[in-house]
Structures are given as C-alpha cells and as structure tokens.
C-alpha cells in the first residue's frame, strides 16, 4: 500500500509548510518591531517615548514566543519516520477511522490536503488519548459517537 504512505508524507509536508510560514511571519514581525523600536526617537514627551518602546518590546516578546512554538512543533514533526508502518496508534500514525482520518503528530486540528479533510492531533488531545495504542478493528467512544479503526499507516 504505497498510496497511504504517500498521503502521510503529503500531510507531513503540509504541516511543515504551515509551520515554516508561521515562523517566517513571526521573524518578519520581530524584525519590524525591532526597527520601529530602534527608530523611535526620544521627544520632549519622555514618557510617551518609553511607553512606545515598551509596547514594541512586548510585541517582540509575543512574536518570539510564537516563533519558538513554531520551531518546537517543527522539531517534533521532523522526528516522524514516514516510512514506518504502524501496527498500533502511536506518534506518527495515520489512522483511518469510520469518523475521519487522523494524523497523530501535533495538535493543529483540521487541515485540507488534496481537497480532503484530515485532523492533525497530538496524543495528549482527548481523542488522541483514546486512540493511543489501539489497533485495527478497535472501537472508541468520543463525543457520543463510536469510532472504529479501519486502517493504520
């Protein structure tokens, strides 16, 4: 079954692209805020100058946190071996259920790849915890619905 592992690779690449875009956006915002902070000249209204610089620093800190999160999630994704065939639901599994297809990786949520919906979830999420270590044929109950595991890649 080569197609499911190709699909797994496409979903992984989609997630990496999203994280790269978030990282670049954060880097651009950091650079812009630093330039704005550094170009802010001191006026006779010293308090206004300090308030402006402090606001720019808060913006830099916020974007640095977003950049750090994106890079951490990217690092986690890069640990996935897309060639590995999973016999049970674990980190890196692509899980086909009666209620949707789940990529057990990072908690991004719903994404569209090749015009089809998938869910990138972490093992720490409520459904991730229920799916963890399950095998084909197992069933779980989630939000008053029954999910059956049909296939795992």
N, C-alpha and C positions, 0 to 999 in steps of 0.2 A: 504494500500500500504506500506508494510514493506520494500520492496526492495529499494525504493528511500531513505528512512531514513537511511538504512544500507549503501548505497552508500555515502550519506552525511557524515556519520561517517568515512568511509574509506578515503574520500578526506581530511577531517579534520585531521585525524591521519597521512596521508601522508605529509601534510603541517607541522604539528608539528614535525615530524621526520626530515624533511628538516631543519627546524629552529634549532632543537637540534643539528644537525650535524654542522651547521654554527656556533653555539655558542661554541661547543667543539673545532672546528678548530681555532676560534679566541682565546679561552682560551689557547690552546697549543702554538699558535704563540706569545701570550703575555708573557707566561712563558719562552719560548725560547729566546725571545728578551731581557727579564729582565736578564736572566742568562748570555747572551752574553754581555750585557751592564755592568753587575757587575763583570764579569771575565776579562774584558778588562783592562789590566794593563797599568799604565802610563809609557810611554817610554820617551826617551830624546826628541822626537818629540812631545811636549805637544799639539800643535795644532791638530795634527793627532789624538791624544787620545780624545780630546774634540769633534772633528768632528765625530769620530766613536760613541762616547756616544750620541751625539745629533741625529745622524741617527737612533740609536737603540731606542731612546726616541720617535722619530717621528713614527717609526714602532709600538711601543707600543700604542701610541695615536690612530693611524689608526685602529689597531685591537680592542682597547677598544671601539671605535665608532661603529665598526661592531658588536661587542658583544652586546652593548647597543641596537642597532637597532633590532637584532635578538630577544633579550629578550622582547623588546617592542611589536614586532609583535606577539610573542608567547602569551603575556599577552592579546592582542586583540583577538586572536583566542580562548583563553580559556573562553572568555565571551559568545561564541556562545552556545546556547542551541540546541543541535541536535535533541531533541525530539519535539521541537516547530514546528507546522505546520503553514507555512506562507501562508496567503491568497493574499498577495501582495509582490512585490520585496522589500526586506529590508536586513539589515545586518544579515547574517546567512542563507539567502535563497539559495537554489539550484534551478536554473532557467533553464528549458529545453526550448530551442527556436528552430526555424526552421534552425538556423545557428550555433548551438552549445549549449553546456551546461556550464553554468556559476555559480561558487560558489562565492556569494557576501561576501567577507571577507577581505582579504589583497591582495595587488597588487603584486602577484608573477608571474602571466602570465600563460602560458600553462604548464600543467603537465599531466602525464600519470598515470592512476590508472586502474588496471586490463586490461591493454592493450588498454584502451580507452582514448581519449583526453578530457580534461576539462580545463576550464580557471578560475583561481582564480583572481578575480578582486575586487577592492575597489569601494565603492560608489562614491569616488572622481574622478575615472577614467572617460574618455569621455563616454564610453558605460555604465558604472555604473550610471552616472548621467541620461542618457536616460532611463534606465531600472527602476530606483528608483520609487517606489510606483505604478508601472504598475501591472496589473492583467492578468490572463489567458485570451487569446483572443486579448489582446492589441498588436499593432504593433508599431515598431520604425524604423526609417531610420538611418543607420550608414554606413559610407563609401560607399555610393551609393548602399547599399543593404538593403532589407527590412527584418526585423526580426519579427517573430510572436512568442509570448509567448504561449507555448503549455501546460506547467505544472510547478507548483512551489511547492517545498517541504520546 
